[in-house]
């Protein structure tokens, strides 16, 4: 904590919020919709992810994965499998936090993207300045959550047949490209 004038000021951190499936790891696309890996054996980091996260971390960004995992609520996926995948990610990448929403839209929770609950919770826990932070995702839900939290948004292009993301601040082909934009202060 830094001292400023007569009082104390809190040092606010900048963050990069990163969606998981389709941005950090390969998603399976069926009928134009993305699906997460069903097992640890299917879990595969995308090219450039390790390089991107290391560069962002070295530039003093807090890194927070924010992921909707509704298949747990519907019984398609076991929570223990998701948590094992997250342990693997933590061992491979310099992350500060992983936030997970296990709900479906009908649950009406505050954490399910496109609502910004996971970002807001992380901001509170990690003393984040959301106006100096970024949300990187491959779906409209990610862009809307980032905008609702007050972050700049970067859409990783995908070939999904679903609602389009509205007015992201940038569109890129990968997390690596997104990290390069952020580090070059081009966004």
C-alpha angles and dihedrals in degrees: 000000000000130000118233123183113310096335137046123264124200117235106233119210127221117230143195112214111203129195113225114216112060094009106052099016135023115272122206112236116211122174089348095305126110120235129188123241112276097213141021088253089061093046111108128169112229120243114277096017095113092046092047096049093046091051093048092047091049088052088059098255116145108231119217126176111212114189139169110218103178093157087081091060092046093049095243093112133033117236090224090060091051090048091050089053089051091051088054091050092049090053092050104038134046096243127164096198145353117213118193132189111201094182135102123230092262091062089072094214122164094232102060112102130266081051113075099229098118091049092047092048091051091046090056094046097045101034093244128180100219093194088064094043135091136219116208118191145141100228140059089250090063094050093048092048091050093049092046089053092049097251130134109254132222121190119208104214116247138172095234121146098224142093111319123241111253119230105332112187090240140004120214140167099236148003088260092057090046091052091051091053091050094047092047088051088234094140 
